[in-house]
Amino acid sequence: MKKISTILVLSCLTCSLNAQTIVNRNADIDKMVKSVNPDSLKSYIIKMVAFGTRSTISDTKSKTKGIGAARNWVVSKFNQFAKSSDGRLTAFLDTTTIKADGKRVDKPINLGNAVAILKGTDANDKRVFVVSGHLDSRVTDVMNRVSDGPGANDDGSGVAGVIEAARIMSQYKFPATIIFVAVSGEEQSLLGSGFMAMKAKKEGWNLEAMLNNDMIGSNNASETQIIDNTKLRVFSEGLPSFELDKNAKNIRQFGLENDGKSRQLARYVKETGERYVDQLEIKLIYRNDRFLRGGDHTPFVENGFSAVRLTEMNENFEHQHQDLRTENGIKYGDLIEFMDFEYLRKNTAVNIAVLTNLAKAPSMPTEVKVDVKNLSNSTFLYWKAPLNGTVKGYYILMRETSSPVWQKKFFTTATEMRIPYSKDNYLFAVQSVGNEDNESLPVVPAIGR
């Protein structure tokens, strides 16, 4: 009789778990996404191009030319938005002196990141989310500090996206804090992002996610001649570079080679971005960055933070790191005429959707465990409530070990759940869900007994 009852319970549970989970668009996020303006994005890039060169080693004193004028202008845009933010948005230029290194810095320079902080409304919520683009540009010779380097796409597009995100999001309130930053020094070996990442680690920021936008505004590829504005790449590291030696045994034992923090963030970007932005497929690229290259998320990854790179699907190397010229009928240079502002609109909207969903959600559930006390073909998960935010319930996420994305979601209002799927065959995680259906980042369970 006991055996029959158990079968009936599992059968009913299976029926319930197989019911479709419908995830709706949040009204505020949908409104923000639709507020992204291609004309505004274009106007920002026209202004940045007008500074001539934005090389990190260029003039910092001029009010009209060079990196100094450019970074001051970005701060002025942030301050413009701050006026209608009820005091929540503050902006400043965060500077440091970089010594000559005999490589890409030939004499001491004043490095400056243009920063805007949208302060969270919950004093107890210490979470921080960062979105960045790099303001500096370059031509063929990275040490050329005087020739015009328009940098319309690399990385005027990323900075324009950050500015537009600050414009829109500063009109709303979020429990957590969001930082918008246009870093300098990317082309001189990630100097500005390295400066910021080290500060975040030294000051103990509770930095849960960093989105680096680098070249998100061009839709075509050199050589292959592919033209497509319906795909966006997200790069994420697999095995964590930070303290890998300490974590390698558990990663290998539990089959978590594909479940590092940055990889989880990449999945979140894909699911959330595709939910809110139409006609866009987000492609997960399983490496930290492009082959043998790096970006401004890398210093954050190396300091133990979750960080990913968002980049256009097709790169055109005729319009990247090039002197302005025409050769054999080909026009070289990173010029505004080669950009697709509808594509840039969609990619900017992805950032806003992801940041808003994260900042509106409760924090992640705590002490998430999977029970291994007994051998079983079902899986029992249990956890504790998040430290911050009001919780409507939780999602149990599940996927096959070979799947790149989560395949099933099970909702519960409890802080435990048994599901009729074996932990031998599937991977699991748990998310907090707020009253407006905003989800936290997922947490992979530790071992519980």
N, C-alpha and C positions, 0 to 999 in steps of 0.2 A: 504493500500500500504506500509506503514511504517513497519507494522508487517511482511509482506512478505519479505521485504528487510533484516530485522533483521534475519529471519530464514535462508535466503540464505547466509548471512555473516557467521553465526555460522556453517552452514553446510560445507562451504568451509574451515573454520578454522579447523573444526574437521578432514576433509580429510588431511589437511596439518600436523596436530599434530599427526595423526596416522601413518604418514610415518616413516619408520624405520630409527633410528639414528645409524649410523655406527661409532664406535669408534676404530680408528686404533692404532697400536703400534707406539710409537715414536721411530725413528731410533736410536737416542743416547741411550735411555733407553734400547732398545732391545740389543744393542751392549754391554752395561755394564752388563746386566743380563747374557749374554753369556760368559762374561769374568771371571765370578766367577769360581775359580779353586779348585776342591776337594783336589788336592795334596797340594796346598798352605794351605788350611784349616787344613789338617792333620798335616802339618809341624808345624803350630802354636801350635797345641794342644800337639804334642810330646814335644815341647820346654817347654810349661807350666807344663806338667806332670813331667818333669825332675827337677823342683824346689822342688820336694818332697812335703812338705806341703805348702799351700798358705793361711793358716789360718791368719786372720787379726791380731791375737795376737801373731803371730810367729815372728821370727827374721827379723828386718829391716836393719841390718848392713851387713850381709853376701852378697857376690857378686854372690853366686851360689845356695843358699838355702833360702826358706822362701818368705814371701810376699814382702819384700823389693827388693830382686833380681828380682822377677817376675814383679813388677810394673815398675822397671827401664828398664827391657827388652821391655815391651810394649811401653814405651816412645821412646826407641831407634828404634823400628819398625816404629812408627809414623814419627820420624825424618828422617828415611831412605826414606820414601815416600815423605817427604817435599822437598827433594833435587830436585825432578822433577816436583814440583808444581808451579814453577815461583813465589815463595814467598807467595803463598796463604795459605799453610798449615803450622801451627806452633804447636809445642807440648811442654808440660810441665807436671810436677808432682804437682798437687794441694793438699797441705797438711794442716792438722790441728791436734791439740792435743785433744784427747778424754780422759776425766777423767774416773777413775774407777767408775762403777755404781753398783757394788755388784751383778750384774746379769751375763751379758756375756762379761764384761770387768773387769778383776780382778785387773788391775793396769793401770796407764796412758799409752796410746799408741800413736804413730805417725801414723795417718791415711792418706793414700794418694790415690787420684784418678789419673789415667793416662789419660790425656786429649789431644786431637788434635782438633784444630779449623780450619775449611776450610772457610776462610773469603769470604763473598759474594762480587761480583764485583760492585754492585750498592750501592753507599754510602748512598743513601736515603732509601734503603730497610733495615729495622731494624729487619726483621723476623729472628728467630732462630729455628732450628730443631735439636733435640738431639736423638742419637741412643746409647744404652748402653748394656753392659753385666757386670756381676760381676766377678772380678778376684779371689776373695777369695774362698777357698775350706774348707771342714771340713770332719771329720770322725764321728763315732757314738756320742762321747762326744764333744759337741761344744767348750768345754774349753780345749781340747787336742791340744796343740800348737806344738807338736814335731813329732807325728806319721805321716807317709806318707798319704796324702789325695790327690790322683791324680786329682780329680775334672775334669776329661776329658770332661764329658757332663755337669756337674753342677759346674761351668758354663763356663768351657773351651770352650764349643761350642758357647755360646753367645759372648764371648770375641773374639774368632776366627772370627766370623761373622762381628764384629765391625772392626777388623783389616783389613779384606779383603775388607770391604766396603770403608775404608779409602784409601787402596791401589788403588782401581779402581776409586773412585770418585774424588780423589785428582788430577787426570789427566784431569778433566773437570772444566768448569767455571759455576757458578750458581749466580744469582742475590742475593739470600739470603744466610745466614750463616748456616753451618752444624757443629755440635759438635759431635765428636766421643769420647766416654769415657768408660774406664774399671774401674768401681767403686770398692772400697774395702768395707768391713764391712757389706755385705748383710747378712751373716750368724750370725752376732752379732747384728741384729735388724736394718738393713737398714741404717747403719751409713753413708756410703759414699754417697748414693743417697739423704739421708736427708740433708747432708751438702751442696750438690750441689743444691737441690731444694730451700733451704732457701737462698742461695746466689742468685739464679735466681730471687726470689721474692724481696729480699732486693735491688738488683741492677736494678730492673725493666726491666728484659729481655722481649722482645716481643716473648716469646716462644710459638709457635703455635702448636707444636706436639712433643711428646716424645715417642720413641719406645723402650721398655725394652725387651731384649732377654734373657730368662733364661731357659736353657735346650731346645735346638732346634736341637739336633743331634742324638737322639736315636729313633728307630722306633718300639720298642716292649714294652709290658706291663707285669708286674709280675701278678700272679694269673690268669688273663684271657687269657694269652698267645697270645694276639692279636699282629700280626706283620703287620704294614701298614705304608708306607712312603709317602702316598698321601694326608694326611690331616695335617693341622696346626691349632692350637687353638689361638684365639685372645680374651683375657679377657678385658672387659671394664665396668666401673661403669655406672649405669643407672641414678639414681637421684644424683645430684652433692653433694658431702660431703662438699664442700666449700660454705659457706654462703647459705645453703639449706633453712634456716628459712626465708631469705629475698626473695627467689625465689619460695617458695612452692606454694603460691597462684596462680601465673601465670602458673606454671607447671601444676597444677591440672585443672585450668580453661580452658587452651588451649589444654589439652591432650598431653602434651609433656613429659610424664613420661619415654619415651624411646628415647629421643632426646637430651640428654646432650652432651657436647662437646666431651667427651671421646668416647661415643657411636657413634657419627658421625665419629670420627677418625677411629674407628674399621670398620665401613662400608667402609670407604675410603680404608683402608688396604685390605679388602676383594676384592673390585672391582678392584683396581689397581694391587694387587698381582696376582689375577687369570688372569688378562689380559696379563701379561708378563711372568708368570711362568707356563709352561705346566705340566700336570699331578700332580696338586696340588689343593686341595679344602681347602679354608680357612673357618673354623667353628667359628661363632660368639658365644662366651660364655657370657651369660648375668649375669655376676657378676664381681666385680673388680678383683678378683683373685680366686684361687682354694679354696675350702671350708675351712674356718677358717685359711687360710694362706695368706701371703702377699709377695710382691715383690718390686723391686726398682722403679717401676712406682708410687707406692702408695704415697710417700712423695710429688711427683709432683701433683698428683690428689688432695691431701689435701691442697696444696698451690694454687689451682685454675687453674692449667694447664691441657691441654688435654694430657692424657697419657694412654697407653695401654700396656699389656703384651703379647708377642708372646712366645708360648710354644708348644713343641711337643704334638701330640695327645694322646700318650700312655706313661705313666710314669712307670718306672720299679724301685720299691722301694728296690730291692736287690742291685741296683747299685747307690743308692742315700743315702747320709748321713750314710755310712757304713764303719766300720773297714775292712781292707783287710784280708780276711780269706776264708776258705772253710768249710762248714758245711753240713752234709748229702748230699754230692755230689753237693751242690750249691756253686758257686763262688760268693762271695760278694765283692763289691767295685766298685767305679766309674772309671773303667778302659777303656782305649782307644779301647780295643778289642770288646767292646759292642756297638760301635758307627757305624752309617751309614753315610758315607761322601757324598753320592749322595743326601741323604735327607737334610743334612746340607747345601749342595750347593743350593738346591731349597729354603730353608728357608732364607739363606743369600741373595739370589737374590730378595726375596720379600722385604726385607728392602731396598735394593738399588733402586728397582723400585719405592717404595712409597716415599722415601726421595727425589729422583731425580724429580719425578713428582711434588712434593710439591715445591721444591726449584726452579724449572724452571718456575712454574706457576706464574701468577700475584697474588697479594694478594687478599684476599676475598673482594667481593663487600661490600659496606657500606650502612648503613641506609636502609636495606631491610625491606619492609613493605607489608602487605596484607591489601587491602582496605575493610573496613567493614561499609562504609557509608550507603549502601543500602543492603537489603536482595536480594540475587541473587543465582542462581544455577550455575553461572560461578564464577571464581576466578580471581581477578585482583591483580597482584603483580607489585611492582615498587621499584627501588633502585638507588643508585649512584655508579659511577665507583670506582674501588679500588684505594688505595693510591699509589700503586707501580705496575709497570709492564705495558706492552703493551697488550691491550685486543683485541682479535678477536671477542669475543661475550660472551654469557652467556648460561648456562644450567639451565633450570627450572627442578628440580627433583620432582618427585611425587610418592607417594606410598599410599596404603590403610593403615588405622590405625593399622591393624593387621599384616602388612607385616614387616619382620625384615630388609628388604633391599629396596632400591629405585627400582621402577618398570618401570618408564618411564622417558625419558629425552626429553625436548623440547629446541631447540636451537633458540636463537634470537641475533641479533646484537644491538637491542634497549636496553633501561634501564627500560622497562616495558613490561608487556605481560598479556593479558587476555586469559584464557584457559577454555574450557567448562566442567570443573569438579568442583564439589561443595566442598568448604572448610569444610563443615559438614562431608564429607565422606573420605577426603584425607588429607594427610600431605604434605607440600611443603618445598623446600629449593632452594637457588640460589647459583650457582658457577660461578666464573670468569673463562674464557677460554683464554689461550694465543695463540699467532700466531702458535706455534708448537703443539697446541691442548692439552697442559698440563692444568689440572684443579686444582683450589684452593680447599680448604676445603669448604664444603657447609655451608650456613648461613640460619638458620630458621627465617622466617620473624616475625617481631614484628607487633603490631597493628597500622594501619594507617587509618586516617579518612579524 
